[in-house]
Amino acid sequence: MTDVTMLWTAVYIAMLAAFTGYVVISRVPAILHTPLMSGSNFIHGIVLVGAMVALGLARTPLEQAIGFIAVVLGAANVTGGYVVTERILQMFDRSGKKTGKEERK
């Protein structure tokens, strides 16, 4: 396999993965979003490790650029997922903390 063929194969796989992920996530009911998201953060962490390994094995400047972008996007995805999950879980916190809405009553 030539380098060009391998590049196009990787791009094709990435496009299929993105489309499949979009279709699967768009069909998840809102009530299941938080548990699904907190579970998927673990998977995103594995993806981030894979991106770092791919970046470490990159030989050409194009491979290095793609690997770097993958690491940055993977890190942002993991961080954002944890932030959003934490905010959603705070909405359901029953520890007795009053929110601004409850204090007005």
Biopython code that builds the backbone (N, CA, C, O; Angstrom):
import numpy as np
from Bio.PDB.StructureBuilder import StructureBuilder

atoms = [
    (1, "MET", "N", (0.838, -1.181, 0.000)),
    (1, "MET", "CA", (0.000, 0.000, 0.000)),
    (1, "MET", "C", (0.883, 1.245, 0.000)),
    (1, "MET", "O", (1.857, 1.323, 0.749)),
    (2, "THR", "N", (0.548, 2.186, -0.818)),
    (2, "THR", "CA", (1.336, 3.417, -0.865)),
    (2, "THR", "C", (0.876, 4.361, 0.239)),
    (2, "THR", "O", (-0.170, 4.156, 0.855)),
    (3, "ASP", "N", (1.676, 5.399, 0.477)),
    (3, "ASP", "CA", (1.339, 6.376, 1.511)),
    (3, "ASP", "C", (0.047, 7.117, 1.180)),
    (3, "ASP", "O", (-0.747, 7.419, 2.071)),
    (4, "VAL", "N", (-0.162, 7.409, -0.106)),
    (4, "VAL", "CA", (-1.378, 8.122, -0.515)),
    (4, "VAL", "C", (-2.602, 7.247, -0.276)),
    (4, "VAL", "O", (-3.627, 7.728, 0.208)),
    (5, "THR", "N", (-2.500, 5.981, -0.610)),
    (5, "THR", "CA", (-3.618, 5.059, -0.387)),
    (5, "THR", "C", (-3.917, 4.919, 1.092)),
    (5, "THR", "O", (-5.080, 4.887, 1.495)),
    (6, "MET", "N", (-2.865, 4.835, 1.909)),
    (6, "MET", "CA", (-3.077, 4.731, 3.354)),
    (6, "MET", "C", (-3.719, 5.999, 3.910)),
    (6, "MET", "O", (-4.570, 5.927, 4.797)),
    (7, "LEU", "N", (-3.313, 7.164, 3.391)),
    (7, "LEU", "CA", (-3.909, 8.429, 3.838)),
    (7, "LEU", "C", (-5.391, 8.475, 3.498)),
    (7, "LEU", "O", (-6.209, 8.830, 4.347)),
    (8, "TRP", "N", (-5.747, 8.121, 2.269)),
    (8, "TRP", "CA", (-7.151, 8.153, 1.869)),
    (8, "TRP", "C", (-7.972, 7.110, 2.640)),
    (8, "TRP", "O", (-9.141, 7.345, 2.944)),
    (9, "THR", "N", (-7.377, 5.987, 2.950)),
    (9, "THR", "CA", (-8.067, 4.986, 3.759)),
    (9, "THR", "C", (-8.334, 5.527, 5.156)),
    (9, "THR", "O", (-9.422, 5.330, 5.698)),
    (10, "ALA", "N", (-7.364, 6.199, 5.740)),
    (10, "ALA", "CA", (-7.540, 6.786, 7.068)),
    (10, "ALA", "C", (-8.595, 7.881, 7.050)),
    (10, "ALA", "O", (-9.411, 7.964, 7.969)),
    (11, "VAL", "N", (-8.594, 8.721, 6.024)),
    (11, "VAL", "CA", (-9.607, 9.777, 5.911)),
    (11, "VAL", "C", (-10.992, 9.163, 5.765)),
    (11, "VAL", "O", (-11.947, 9.631, 6.385)),
    (12, "TYR", "N", (-11.108, 8.127, 4.955)),
    (12, "TYR", "CA", (-12.388, 7.434, 4.751)),
    (12, "TYR", "C", (-12.901, 6.838, 6.062)),
    (12, "TYR", "O", (-14.086, 6.959, 6.375)),
    (13, "ILE", "N", (-12.021, 6.197, 6.827)),
    (13, "ILE", "CA", (-12.413, 5.609, 8.110)),
    (13, "ILE", "C", (-12.837, 6.691, 9.091)),
    (13, "ILE", "O", (-13.809, 6.516, 9.826)),
    (14, "ALA", "N", (-12.113, 7.813, 9.108)),
    (14, "ALA", "CA", (-12.472, 8.917, 9.998)),
    (14, "ALA", "C", (-13.840, 9.494, 9.638)),
    (14, "ALA", "O", (-14.632, 9.810, 10.525)),
    (15, "MET", "N", (-14.119, 9.632, 8.350)),
    (15, "MET", "CA", (-15.426, 10.145, 7.924)),
    (15, "MET", "C", (-16.543, 9.176, 8.301)),
    (15, "MET", "O", (-17.598, 9.608, 8.767)),
    (16, "LEU", "N", (-16.333, 7.889, 8.109)),
    (16, "LEU", "CA", (-17.340, 6.898, 8.500)),
    (16, "LEU", "C", (-17.570, 6.908, 10.011)),
    (16, "LEU", "O", (-18.711, 6.807, 10.462)),
    (17, "ALA", "N", (-16.496, 7.031, 10.797)),
    (17, "ALA", "CA", (-16.626, 7.064, 12.246)),
    (17, "ALA", "C", (-17.385, 8.306, 12.690)),
    (17, "ALA", "O", (-18.230, 8.226, 13.582)),
    (18, "ALA", "N", (-17.097, 9.450, 12.083)),
    (18, "ALA", "CA", (-17.797, 10.686, 12.435)),
    (18, "ALA", "C", (-19.282, 10.590, 12.102)),
    (18, "ALA", "O", (-20.123, 10.986, 12.909)),
    (19, "PHE", "N", (-19.609, 10.074, 10.937)),
    (19, "PHE", "CA", (-21.011, 9.934, 10.540)),
    (19, "PHE", "C", (-21.741, 8.957, 11.455)),
    (19, "PHE", "O", (-22.856, 9.232, 11.898)),
    (20, "THR", "N", (-21.121, 7.829, 11.736)),
    (20, "THR", "CA", (-21.741, 6.832, 12.617)),
    (20, "THR", "C", (-21.948, 7.396, 14.015)),
    (20, "THR", "O", (-23.009, 7.203, 14.610)),
    (21, "GLY", "N", (-20.957, 8.083, 14.542)),
    (21, "GLY", "CA", (-21.095, 8.702, 15.863)),
    (21, "GLY", "C", (-22.215, 9.717, 15.906)),
    (21, "GLY", "O", (-22.977, 9.758, 16.872)),
    (22, "TYR", "N", (-22.327, 10.535, 14.878)),
    (22, "TYR", "CA", (-23.403, 11.525, 14.823)),
    (22, "TYR", "C", (-24.771, 10.856, 14.796)),
    (22, "TYR", "O", (-25.677, 11.272, 15.519)),
    (23, "VAL", "N", (-24.930, 9.842, 13.981)),
    (23, "VAL", "CA", (-26.218, 9.156, 13.875)),
    (23, "VAL", "C", (-26.590, 8.481, 15.194)),
    (23, "VAL", "O", (-27.742, 8.548, 15.625)),
    (24, "VAL", "N", (-25.623, 7.835, 15.831)),
    (24, "VAL", "CA", (-25.909, 7.140, 17.093)),
    (24, "VAL", "C", (-26.277, 8.129, 18.186)),
    (24, "VAL", "O", (-27.269, 7.927, 18.887)),
    (25, "ILE", "N", (-25.507, 9.185, 18.345)),
    (25, "ILE", "CA", (-25.749, 10.152, 19.415)),
    (25, "ILE", "C", (-27.026, 10.944, 19.174)),
    (25, "ILE", "O", (-27.719, 11.282, 20.134)),
    (26, "SER", "N", (-27.355, 11.247, 17.936)),
    (26, "SER", "CA", (-28.565, 12.032, 17.664)),
    (26, "SER", "C", (-29.842, 11.265, 18.000)),
    (26, "SER", "O", (-30.903, 11.873, 18.144)),
    (27, "ARG", "N", (-29.760, 9.958, 18.125)),
    (27, "ARG", "CA", (-30.945, 9.152, 18.443)),
    (27, "ARG", "C", (-31.073, 8.820, 19.925)),
    (27, "ARG", "O", (-31.968, 8.069, 20.310)),
    (28, "VAL", "N", (-30.192, 9.369, 20.763)),
    (28, "VAL", "CA", (-30.235, 9.105, 22.200)),
    (28, "VAL", "C", (-31.254, 10.045, 22.845)),
    (28, "VAL", "O", (-31.178, 11.257, 22.640)),
    (29, "PRO", "N", (-32.203, 9.518, 23.616)),
    (29, "PRO", "CA", (-33.165, 10.387, 24.302)),
    (29, "PRO", "C", (-32.453, 11.279, 25.315)),
    (29, "PRO", "O", (-31.399, 10.915, 25.837)),
    (30, "ALA", "N", (-33.030, 12.445, 25.590)),
    (30, "ALA", "CA", (-32.409, 13.416, 26.499)),
    (30, "ALA", "C", (-32.198, 12.842, 27.893)),
    (30, "ALA", "O", (-31.208, 13.172, 28.547)),
    (31, "ILE", "N", (-33.099, 11.995, 28.358)),
    (31, "ILE", "CA", (-32.988, 11.436, 29.708)),
    (31, "ILE", "C", (-31.761, 10.539, 29.863)),
    (31, "ILE", "O", (-31.244, 10.379, 30.968)),
    (32, "LEU", "N", (-31.296, 9.956, 28.763)),
    (32, "LEU", "CA", (-30.136, 9.067, 28.815)),
    (32, "LEU", "C", (-28.833, 9.785, 28.504)),
    (32, "LEU", "O", (-27.766, 9.172, 28.542)),
    (33, "HIS", "N", (-28.904, 11.072, 28.198)),
    (33, "HIS", "CA", (-27.702, 11.777, 27.756)),
    (33, "HIS", "C", (-26.628, 11.834, 28.837)),
    (33, "HIS", "O", (-25.461, 11.578, 28.540)),
    (34, "THR", "N", (-26.981, 12.161, 30.085)),
    (34, "THR", "CA", (-25.973, 12.297, 31.138)),
    (34, "THR", "C", (-25.281, 10.980, 31.460)),
    (34, "THR", "O", (-24.051, 10.950, 31.490)),
    (35, "PRO", "N", (-26.011, 9.880, 31.704)),
    (35, "PRO", "CA", (-25.295, 8.625, 31.958)),
    (35, "PRO", "C", (-24.448, 8.175, 30.770)),
    (35, "PRO", "O", (-23.351, 7.643, 30.945)),
    (36, "LEU", "N", (-24.959, 8.390, 29.576)),
    (36, "LEU", "CA", (-24.211, 8.000, 28.382)),
    (36, "LEU", "C", (-22.950, 8.844, 28.250)),
    (36, "LEU", "O", (-21.888, 8.335, 27.892)),
    (37, "MET", "N", (-23.073, 10.131, 28.541)),
    (37, "MET", "CA", (-21.928, 11.014, 28.399)),
    (37, "MET", "C", (-20.846, 10.698, 29.424)),
    (37, "MET", "O", (-19.661, 10.696, 29.089)),
    (38, "SER", "N", (-21.231, 10.435, 30.654)),
    (38, "SER", "CA", (-20.217, 10.129, 31.655)),
    (38, "SER", "C", (-19.526, 8.805, 31.341)),
    (38, "SER", "O", (-18.336, 8.650, 31.616)),
    (39, "GLY", "N", (-20.246, 7.865, 30.780)),
    (39, "GLY", "CA", (-19.624, 6.611, 30.368)),
    (39, "GLY", "C", (-18.742, 6.782, 29.147)),
    (39, "GLY", "O", (-17.713, 6.118, 29.021)),
    (40, "SER", "N", (-19.140, 7.667, 28.251)),
    (40, "SER", "CA", (-18.342, 7.857, 27.040)),
    (40, "SER", "C", (-17.080, 8.665, 27.299)),
    (40, "SER", "O", (-16.156, 8.636, 26.485)),
    (41, "ASN", "N", (-17.020, 9.387, 28.414)),
    (41, "ASN", "CA", (-15.782, 10.104, 28.735)),
    (41, "ASN", "C", (-14.625, 9.130, 28.915)),
    (41, "ASN", "O", (-13.485, 9.448, 28.576)),
    (42, "PHE", "N", (-14.909, 7.964, 29.437)),
    (42, "PHE", "CA", (-13.890, 6.938, 29.575)),
    (42, "PHE", "C", (-13.363, 6.529, 28.199)),
    (42, "PHE", "O", (-12.156, 6.399, 27.997)),
    (43, "ILE", "N", (-14.275, 6.330, 27.267)),
    (43, "ILE", "CA", (-13.890, 5.939, 25.912)),
    (43, "ILE", "C", (-13.095, 7.060, 25.250)),
    (43, "ILE", "O", (-12.128, 6.799, 24.534)),
    (44, "HIS", "N", (-13.496, 8.298, 25.485)),
    (44, "HIS", "CA", (-12.767, 9.422, 24.899)),
    (44, "HIS", "C", (-11.350, 9.510, 25.457)),
    (44, "HIS", "O", (-10.430, 9.935, 24.759)),
    (45, "GLY", "N", (-11.176, 9.110, 26.709)),
    (45, "GLY", "CA", (-9.833, 9.063, 27.275)),
    (45, "GLY", "C", (-8.957, 8.055, 26.547)),
    (45, "GLY", "O", (-7.775, 8.303, 26.312)),
    (46, "ILE", "N", (-9.539, 6.923, 26.193)),
    (46, "ILE", "CA", (-8.798, 5.913, 25.430)),
    (46, "ILE", "C", (-8.466, 6.441, 24.037)),
    (46, "ILE", "O", (-7.377, 6.194, 23.517)),
    (47, "VAL", "N", (-9.404, 7.166, 23.437)),
    (47, "VAL", "CA", (-9.154, 7.769, 22.125)),
    (47, "VAL", "C", (-8.004, 8.773, 22.220)),
    (47, "VAL", "O", (-7.163, 8.850, 21.325)),
    (48, "LEU", "N", (-7.976, 9.535, 23.308)),
    (48, "LEU", "CA", (-6.893, 10.501, 23.501)),
    (48, "LEU", "C", (-5.539, 9.794, 23.604)),
    (48, "LEU", "O", (-4.554, 10.254, 23.026)),
    (49, "VAL", "N", (-5.488, 8.704, 24.323)),
    (49, "VAL", "CA", (-4.233, 7.939, 24.424)),
    (49, "VAL", "C", (-3.840, 7.404, 23.044)),
    (49, "VAL", "O", (-2.663, 7.432, 22.682)),
    (50, "GLY", "N", (-4.803, 6.924, 22.284)),
    (50, "GLY", "CA", (-4.520, 6.451, 20.924)),
    (50, "GLY", "C", (-3.997, 7.559, 20.027)),
    (50, "GLY", "O", (-3.104, 7.335, 19.211)),
    (51, "ALA", "N", (-4.557, 8.760, 20.179)),
    (51, "ALA", "CA", (-4.079, 9.895, 19.384)),
    (51, "ALA", "C", (-2.649, 10.257, 19.760)),
    (51, "ALA", "O", (-1.852, 10.621, 18.896)),
    (52, "MET", "N", (-2.320, 10.158, 21.048)),
    (52, "MET", "CA", (-0.947, 10.454, 21.473)),
    (52, "MET", "C", (0.030, 9.407, 20.934)),
    (52, "MET", "O", (1.150, 9.735, 20.544)),
    (53, "VAL", "N", (-0.400, 8.159, 20.916)),
    (53, "VAL", "CA", (0.453, 7.104, 20.354)),
    (53, "VAL", "C", (0.653, 7.339, 18.858)),
    (53, "VAL", "O", (1.767, 7.215, 18.348)),
    (54, "ALA", "N", (-0.431, 7.679, 18.158)),
    (54, "ALA", "CA", (-0.331, 7.943, 16.724)),
    (54, "ALA", "C", (0.579, 9.133, 16.454)),
    (54, "ALA", "O", (1.357, 9.119, 15.500)),
    (55, "LEU", "N", (0.485, 10.166, 17.293)),
    (55, "LEU", "CA", (1.361, 11.315, 17.125)),
    (55, "LEU", "C", (2.813, 10.926, 17.375)),
    (55, "LEU", "O", (3.714, 11.405, 16.685)),
    (56, "GLY", "N", (3.040, 10.071, 18.348)),
    (56, "GLY", "CA", (4.402, 9.620, 18.621)),
    (56, "GLY", "C", (4.998, 8.792, 17.499)),
    (56, "GLY", "O", (6.216, 8.783, 17.325)),
    (57, "LEU", "N", (4.180, 8.105, 16.742)),
    (57, "LEU", "CA", (4.660, 7.268, 15.631)),
    (57, "LEU", "C", (4.658, 7.990, 14.289)),
    (57, "LEU", "O", (5.071, 7.420, 13.279)),
    (58, "ALA", "N", (4.194, 9.246, 14.268)),
    (58, "ALA", "CA", (4.100, 10.001, 13.013)),
    (58, "ALA", "C", (5.490, 10.264, 12.448)),
    (58, "ALA", "O", (6.426, 10.576, 13.183)),
    (59, "ARG", "N", (5.607, 10.132, 11.132)),
    (59, "ARG", "CA", (6.898, 10.325, 10.464)),
    (59, "ARG", "C", (6.939, 11.606, 9.648)),
    (59, "ARG", "O", (7.913, 12.356, 9.709)),
    (60, "THR", "N", (5.888, 11.856, 8.890)),
    (60, "THR", "CA", (5.881, 13.021, 8.008)),
    (60, "THR", "C", (5.244, 14.213, 8.712)),
    (60, "THR", "O", (4.530, 14.041, 9.700)),
    (61, "PRO", "N", (5.498, 15.420, 8.211)),
    (61, "PRO", "CA", (4.866, 16.602, 8.811)),
    (61, "PRO", "C", (3.333, 16.560, 8.743)),
    (61, "PRO", "O", (2.664, 17.053, 9.651)),
    (62, "LEU", "N", (2.775, 15.979, 7.683)),
    (62, "LEU", "CA", (1.317, 15.860, 7.580)),
    (62, "LEU", "C", (0.778, 14.937, 8.670)),
    (62, "LEU", "O", (-0.222, 15.251, 9.316)),
    (63, "GLU", "N", (1.436, 13.809, 8.871)),
    (63, "GLU", "CA", (1.013, 12.887, 9.936)),
    (63, "GLU", "C", (1.144, 13.550, 11.305)),
    (63, "GLU", "O", (0.287, 13.363, 12.169)),
    (64, "GLN", "N", (2.195, 14.311, 11.505)),
    (64, "GLN", "CA", (2.384, 15.003, 12.775)),
    (64, "GLN", "C", (1.304, 16.052, 12.999)),
    (64, "GLN", "O", (0.803, 16.200, 14.113)),
    (65, "ALA", "N", (0.943, 16.780, 11.945)),
    (65, "ALA", "CA", (-0.101, 17.798, 12.061)),
    (65, "ALA", "C", (-1.448, 17.153, 12.387)),
    (65, "ALA", "O", (-2.174, 17.629, 13.260)),
    (66, "ILE", "N", (-1.774, 16.083, 11.690)),
    (66, "ILE", "CA", (-3.039, 15.390, 11.948)),
    (66, "ILE", "C", (-3.044, 14.802, 13.351)),
    (66, "ILE", "O", (-4.055, 14.869, 14.051)),
    (67, "GLY", "N", (-1.919, 14.227, 13.766)),
    (67, "GLY", "CA", (-1.816, 13.682, 15.124)),
    (67, "GLY", "C", (-1.964, 14.757, 16.179)),
    (67, "GLY", "O", (-2.629, 14.545, 17.194)),
    (68, "PHE", "N", (-1.346, 15.919, 15.951)),
    (68, "PHE", "CA", (-1.458, 17.020, 16.895)),
    (68, "PHE", "C", (-2.896, 17.503, 17.010)),
    (68, "PHE", "O", (-3.391, 17.735, 18.113)),
    (69, "ILE", "N", (-3.560, 17.654, 15.880)),
    (69, "ILE", "CA", (-4.967, 18.075, 15.886)),
    (69, "ILE", "C", (-5.817, 17.042, 16.616)),
    (69, "ILE", "O", (-6.716, 17.405, 17.374)),
    (70, "ALA", "N", (-5.541, 15.761, 16.396)),
    (70, "ALA", "CA", (-6.291, 14.697, 17.077)),
    (70, "ALA", "C", (-6.099, 14.774, 18.586)),
    (70, "ALA", "O", (-7.057, 14.593, 19.338)),
    (71, "VAL", "N", (-4.877, 15.039, 19.040)),
    (71, "VAL", "CA", (-4.621, 15.142, 20.480)),
    (71, "VAL", "C", (-5.345, 16.352, 21.062)),
    (71, "VAL", "O", (-5.955, 16.252, 22.126)),
    (72, "VAL", "N", (-5.286, 17.487, 20.382)),
    (72, "VAL", "CA", (-5.949, 18.701, 20.882)),
    (72, "VAL", "C", (-7.466, 18.500, 20.943)),
    (72, "VAL", "O", (-8.097, 18.830, 21.946)),
    (73, "LEU", "N", (-8.041, 17.966, 19.880)),
    (73, "LEU", "CA", (-9.488, 17.749, 19.870)),
    (73, "LEU", "C", (-9.902, 16.693, 20.885)),
    (73, "LEU", "O", (-10.943, 16.832, 21.528)),
    (74, "GLY", "N", (-9.108, 15.643, 21.040)),
    (74, "GLY", "CA", (-9.413, 14.612, 22.029)),
    (74, "GLY", "C", (-9.358, 15.159, 23.446)),
    (74, "GLY", "O", (-10.218, 14.844, 24.268)),
    (75, "ALA", "N", (-8.355, 15.975, 23.738)),
    (75, "ALA", "CA", (-8.244, 16.580, 25.071)),
    (75, "ALA", "C", (-9.404, 17.526, 25.344)),
    (75, "ALA", "O", (-9.954, 17.540, 26.445)),
    (76, "ALA", "N", (-9.775, 18.314, 24.347)),
    (76, "ALA", "CA", (-10.914, 19.225, 24.514)),
    (76, "ALA", "C", (-12.204, 18.442, 24.722)),
    (76, "ALA", "O", (-13.055, 18.846, 25.515)),
    (77, "ASN", "N", (-12.352, 17.337, 24.022)),
    (77, "ASN", "CA", (-13.552, 16.515, 24.149)),
    (77, "ASN", "C", (-13.661, 15.903, 25.547)),
    (77, "ASN", "O", (-14.735, 15.912, 26.149)),
    (78, "VAL", "N", (-12.564, 15.381, 26.055)),
    (78, "VAL", "CA", (-12.571, 14.783, 27.395)),
    (78, "VAL", "C", (-12.849, 15.852, 28.446)),
    (78, "VAL", "O", (-13.686, 15.652, 29.327)),
    (79, "THR", "N", (-12.160, 16.977, 28.362)),
    (79, "THR", "CA", (-12.342, 18.055, 29.335)),
    (79, "THR", "C", (-13.764, 18.598, 29.291)),
    (79, "THR", "O", (-14.406, 18.756, 30.330)),
    (80, "GLY", "N", (-14.249, 18.878, 28.105)),
    (80, "GLY", "CA", (-15.615, 19.388, 27.960)),
    (80, "GLY", "C", (-16.652, 18.399, 28.453)),
    (80, "GLY", "O", (-17.651, 18.790, 29.056)),
    (81, "GLY", "N", (-16.422, 17.125, 28.202)),
    (81, "GLY", "CA", (-17.362, 16.102, 28.658)),
    (81, "GLY", "C", (-17.464, 16.065, 30.172)),
    (81, "GLY", "O", (-18.560, 15.960, 30.723)),
    (82, "TYR", "N", (-16.329, 16.150, 30.843)),
    (82, "TYR", "CA", (-16.360, 16.139, 32.304)),
    (82, "TYR", "C", (-16.999, 17.412, 32.861)),
    (82, "TYR", "O", (-17.727, 17.346, 33.852)),
    (83, "VAL", "N", (-16.744, 18.551, 32.253)),
    (83, "VAL", "CA", (-17.335, 19.811, 32.721)),
    (83, "VAL", "C", (-18.854, 19.767, 32.569)),
    (83, "VAL", "O", (-19.588, 20.121, 33.492)),
    (84, "VAL", "N", (-19.314, 19.334, 31.411)),
    (84, "VAL", "CA", (-20.760, 19.272, 31.176)),
    (84, "VAL", "C", (-21.416, 18.250, 32.101)),
    (84, "VAL", "O", (-22.482, 18.516, 32.655)),
    (85, "THR", "N", (-20.796, 17.095, 32.273)),
    (85, "THR", "CA", (-21.350, 16.075, 33.166)),
    (85, "THR", "C", (-21.442, 16.602, 34.589)),
    (85, "THR", "O", (-22.442, 16.371, 35.268)),
    (86, "GLU", "N", (-20.422, 17.303, 35.048)),
    (86, "GLU", "CA", (-20.439, 17.866, 36.401)),
    (86, "GLU", "C", (-21.555, 18.892, 36.559)),
    (86, "GLU", "O", (-22.237, 18.905, 37.584)),
    (87, "ARG", "N", (-21.748, 19.737, 35.578)),
    (87, "ARG", "CA", (-22.826, 20.733, 35.650)),
    (87, "ARG", "C", (-24.202, 20.067, 35.679)),
    (87, "ARG", "O", (-25.082, 20.472, 36.439)),
    (88, "ILE", "N", (-24.373, 19.062, 34.859)),
    (88, "ILE", "CA", (-25.672, 18.382, 34.831)),
    (88, "ILE", "C", (-25.920, 17.667, 36.152)),
    (88, "ILE", "O", (-27.039, 17.684, 36.664)),
    (89, "LEU", "N", (-24.892, 17.044, 36.705)),
    (89, "LEU", "CA", (-25.063, 16.361, 37.991)),
    (89, "LEU", "C", (-25.359, 17.349, 39.116)),
    (89, "LEU", "O", (-26.068, 17.000, 40.060)),
    (90, "GLN", "N", (-24.839, 18.561, 39.042)),
    (90, "GLN", "CA", (-25.150, 19.586, 40.044)),
    (90, "GLN", "C", (-26.619, 19.972, 40.000)),
    (90, "GLN", "O", (-27.188, 20.362, 41.020)),
    (91, "MET", "N", (-27.236, 19.869, 38.838)),
    (91, "MET", "CA", (-28.663, 20.182, 38.720)),
    (91, "MET", "C", (-29.501, 19.201, 39.533)),
    (91, "MET", "O", (-30.579, 19.559, 40.009)),
    (92, "PHE", "N", (-29.026, 17.983, 39.697)),
    (92, "PHE", "CA", (-29.777, 16.961, 40.410)),
    (92, "PHE", "C", (-29.248, 16.728, 41.819)),
    (92, "PHE", "O", (-29.593, 15.729, 42.451)),
    (93, "ASP", "N", (-28.422, 17.628, 42.314)),
    (93, "ASP", "CA", (-27.823, 17.497, 43.640)),
    (93, "ASP", "C", (-28.907, 17.683, 44.708)),
    (93, "ASP", "O", (-29.644, 18.668, 44.684)),
    (94, "ARG", "N", (-28.998, 16.739, 45.634)),
    (94, "ARG", "CA", (-30.009, 16.789, 46.689)),
    (94, "ARG", "C", (-29.370, 17.022, 48.058)),
    (94, "ARG", "O", (-29.927, 16.605, 49.073)),
    (95, "SER", "N", (-28.226, 17.671, 48.102)),
    (95, "SER", "CA", (-27.519, 17.851, 49.362)),
    (95, "SER", "C", (-28.075, 18.990, 50.200)),
    (95, "SER", "O", (-27.593, 19.217, 51.309)),
    (96, "GLY", "N", (-29.056, 19.700, 49.714)),
    (96, "GLY", "CA", (-29.659, 20.772, 50.487)),
    (96, "GLY", "C", (-29.148, 22.150, 50.110)),
    (96, "GLY", "O", (-29.592, 23.142, 50.687)),
    (97, "LYS", "N", (-28.248, 22.238, 49.179)),
    (97, "LYS", "CA", (-27.773, 23.545, 48.739)),
    (97, "LYS", "C", (-28.907, 24.254, 48.020)),
    (97, "LYS", "O", (-29.614, 23.655, 47.208)),
    (98, "LYS", "N", (-29.075, 25.535, 48.324)),
    (98, "LYS", "CA", (-30.134, 26.297, 47.679)),
    (98, "LYS", "C", (-29.585, 27.008, 46.460)),
    (98, "LYS", "O", (-28.484, 27.557, 46.484)),
    (99, "THR", "N", (-30.360, 26.990, 45.408)),
    (99, "THR", "CA", (-29.985, 27.726, 44.209)),
    (99, "THR", "C", (-30.626, 29.099, 44.271)),
    (99, "THR", "O", (-31.440, 29.356, 45.157)),
    (100, "GLY", "N", (-30.287, 29.960, 43.377)),
    (100, "GLY", "CA", (-30.850, 31.309, 43.356)),
    (100, "GLY", "C", (-32.350, 31.310, 43.192)),
    (100, "GLY", "O", (-33.019, 32.196, 43.724)),
    (101, "LYS", "N", (-32.894, 30.365, 42.487)),
    (101, "LYS", "CA", (-34.337, 30.292, 42.259)),
    (101, "LYS", "C", (-35.083, 29.964, 43.549)),
    (101, "LYS", "O", (-36.148, 30.527, 43.805)),
    (102, "GLU", "N", (-34.541, 29.065, 44.360)),
    (102, "GLU", "CA", (-35.194, 28.669, 45.596)),
    (102, "GLU", "C", (-35.102, 29.740, 46.663)),
    (102, "GLU", "O", (-35.973, 29.816, 47.530)),
    (103, "GLU", "N", (-34.063, 30.575, 46.624)),
    (103, "GLU", "CA", (-33.892, 31.608, 47.638)),
    (103, "GLU", "C", (-34.902, 32.727, 47.461)),
    (103, "GLU", "O", (-35.220, 33.408, 48.436)),
    (104, "ARG", "N", (-35.415, 32.943, 46.273)),
    (104, "ARG", "CA", (-36.385, 34.011, 46.033)),
    (104, "ARG", "C", (-37.754, 33.713, 46.600)),
    (104, "ARG", "O", (-38.535, 34.633, 46.841)),
    (105, "LYS", "N", (-38.059, 32.449, 46.817)),
    (105, "LYS", "CA", (-39.413, 32.065, 47.280)),
    (105, "LYS", "C", (-39.636, 32.415, 48.712)),
    (105, "LYS", "O", (-40.713, 32.160, 49.250)),
]
sb = StructureBuilder()
sb.init_structure("model")
sb.init_model(0)
sb.init_chain("A")
sb.init_seg("    ")
for serial, (resi, resn, name, xyz) in enumerate(atoms, 1):
    if name == "N":
        sb.init_residue(resn, " ", resi, " ")
    sb.init_atom(name, np.array(xyz, "f"), 0.0, 1.0, " ", f" {name:<3s}", serial, name[0])
structure = sb.get_structure()
